[in-house]
């Protein structure tokens, strides 16, 4: 398994500055969070790709800033919306091809959107198939305010979608939704391609590793048994750590935890 850090940890610092700070501090793997439309321009993507190459850094996944629009654009009855959003999401896929990422993070519809599972799967499949044309897996992330918050929902749609399905497991979002993160591993283990990791306990659900009571060893052993190629990305809120030094220190802790699996070792 591969350890990484999300650029979202340093928000609202500009994306390129966040990436640079991670790179110069030795982070070898990242998830890029696109924050606005201008960051999808080809010139911007090329600059990001050059920075990744310069520091021998890998981008495993990309998170869209348009996730809050996905209920309206993907899961309404207004057909023109999904046509338009699919066309727009090609910009993300082009960006990903430029920077070398192959996992696209998808929140999906919010709780209470009123759509059944067949409708949900049909709309997700359209995005999945579009992504496949670019060599990209669109992976649904469990988010506490979305339908994906439920491990039983994820299990059901995974069975319905078959090979057209991938999953991003966010431990803090599972805790926030009242779910045990291990439930998602049990539900769709072999389809988990990316993990957003943080600690949790009585002091919060998005803590630096070591500040809570999450059972990391048991969790990583279980993930590794299903997908040893899974990326594990540290994702903390900016208010949750003191500065870049503390963030890098936590990344080093994560690397050391994953070293036993053969992919977390430092360069």
N, C-alpha and C positions, 0 to 999 in steps of 0.2 A: 504494500500500500504506500501511497505517496502523500507526504505532508505538505501543506500549503497554507497560504494566508489570503483572505479576500481583501481586495482594495477597499471594500466597503468599510473595513475597520477604521480607516482614516478619514472617512466622510465627515465634514464637507470639504476637505482638502481636494483640489483638482485631481482628476484621475491620473494624469501623467506624473504629477508630483508624488502621489501615493505610491504608484508603481515604482518610481525611482527610489523612494525611501525604502521600500521593501527590498528592492534589488541590491542596493549598495550595502544593505545589512545582511546579505547572504541568503535571503529567501529564494529558493530555487523553483517554486511552483506557486501559482496564483489563480484565483478566480477574479475576473474583471467584472466590475459592476458599472455598466454604462449609465451615466447620470442624466444625459440630455441628448437631444437630436444631433447637435453639431459634432458629438463624439463618434457618430457613425459615418462621418465623411471619410472618403478614401484616403485623403492626405493624413488625417488624424490616425487612421488605422495603420497606415504604413509607418508612421513615426512610432507608434506603440510596438509594432512588429520589430522595428530596428532596435528599440530599447531591449526587448526580450532577447533578441539575438546577441546584442552586445554583452549582456550579463549571463548568457546561457541559461535563461529562465524560461520555464514552460507555463503557458496559460492552458489550463485544463477545461475551464468552463466560463460562460458568460451569462450575466444576469441582466435582464432588460429593465429600463426605467419605466416602461409602459405596463408593468405588471398590474398596476391599479386599474387599468382600463380593460383588463382581459374579460371580466364578467360582461361588460357591455358589448365589447367588440367580437368576442368569440361565442357568447352564449345567449344572444338575443334572437328574436325571430326575424330581425331585419337583415336579410341575406346580404345586402350590399356591404354591411359592416364587416362581415368575415372576409369577404373578397378583398376589401381595402386593407384590413389588418394583415392578412396573409401577404399581400404585396409589400406592405411596410416591413414585415418581419424578414423579408429577404435582405434588408439592409443589415440586420443583425447577423444573418448567415454569411453575407459577404465579408463583414468585419471578422467573423470567426475564422473564415477561410484564410484571411490575411494574417491573422495573429496565431493561427494553428490550433485553435480550440475546437473541441468536438462535442461538448455537452452544453446544451441550452436549457436554462432553468425556467420553468413555467409554473406560475401559481394556479392558474385556472379560475373557475368560477367561485364566487363567495358563497358562504352559507346563506340559505334562504333565497337563492337565485331562482328556485322553483323549477329547475330542469331535471329530468330523470336521467338515469345512468346511460341509457342508450343514446340520448341526445348529447350528453357530455362526451361519451366515447367517440361519437361521430365527428364532433368538432375537433377534439384533440387529435384524432387520426389524420385529419386534413393537415394539421400543422406538422405532425410526425412525418407524413409522407413528403411534405415540402422540404423539411429538414434533411431527409434522407437523400434528396437530390443534390444536396450540398455536402454530403458525408457527415451529417450531424444528427445526434440523438437528442430529441426534445424530451427532457426529463421532468416529470411532475414533482414539485416540492410540497411537502406537508407544511401548511401555513395555518395558524390557529383560526384565522378569520375566513378561511376558505373551506370548500367541501373536502379538500385533501387533508384536513385536520384529523379525520377519522381513519384509523388503521383498517377498520372493517370496510369502509368505502374504498380505500386503496386496494385492499385484497380483491374486492368484487370487480373493480374495473380492470385490474391486472388480469384476472381470469377471462374477462370479456375481450380484452385487447390482444392477448396472446403475445406474439413476437413484436407487436407494435407498441411497446411500452418500456419506459425506463423511469427511474425514481431517484430523487435527491432527498436524503433524510437529514432534516434539521433537528438536532436534539433539543434546542431551546424552544422551538415551536411546538414540538411534541409535548414537552413539559407544560408549556403555556396552555395547551389545549386539554390538559388533564390526561394525556396519554403517556404510557411508558415507551420510550424510544425503542426498546427491545420488541415491542409489539409490531412495529413496522418491519423490523428485520424478519420476524416470524412470518409476516404477511407476504412479503415480496423479496426476500433476501437476495436471490440471484440477480434481481433486476436493479439493485441499488448500485449506481455508478458513481455517486458523489455523496459526501457527507459534509454538512456544516456543523462543526463541533464547537462546543463550549461546555463549561462545567455548570452545575446547578445544585442548589441546596437551600437552606433556610434564608440565605442572604440574596437570593435571586435565581432567575432561570437562564441568565446569560453571563456567566462568570468566567474569569480566566481559569485555565486548568490549574487545579490545586486549591481553589478557593471554595469548592463545594464538595459534594459527596457522590458524584457520578461514578459508576463502576466502569472506568475506561478499559481496564484489562479484559474483563468479560465481554464488553461491547466490541472491542477490536478483534478479539478472537472469533467472535461470532460473525462479524463482517468479513473477516479474512477467509472463513470457511466457505462463504458463498461467493465472494468476488475478491481475490487477492490483488486485483488491479485497480481497486477502488481508490479514488483520491479522497483525502480527508483534509478539509480546509477549515482553518481556524477563522471563525466569524464572531467577532465581539463588537458591541456598540462602543462608540468613541468615549462615552462617559464611563465605561467599565474598566479602563486601564489608564495609567498615569501618563504614558508617552510612548514613543517609538521603542525605547529601550525595554520597557516592560512587555510590549507586544512581541518583540523579537525574542526575548527570554522565554515567553510562553510558547512561541513557535519552536524553539529549541527543545523545550520539554516534550512537545508533541512529536518532534522528530525522534527523540530518544525512545519514546513509547513505541513508535512504529519500527524502530531499527530491528527488532526481533523478527519482523516479517520480511526483511530483506530489501525494502524499498524506501525506508525512512532515513537511511544513513546520509550523513553530510558529505558534500563533495570534497 
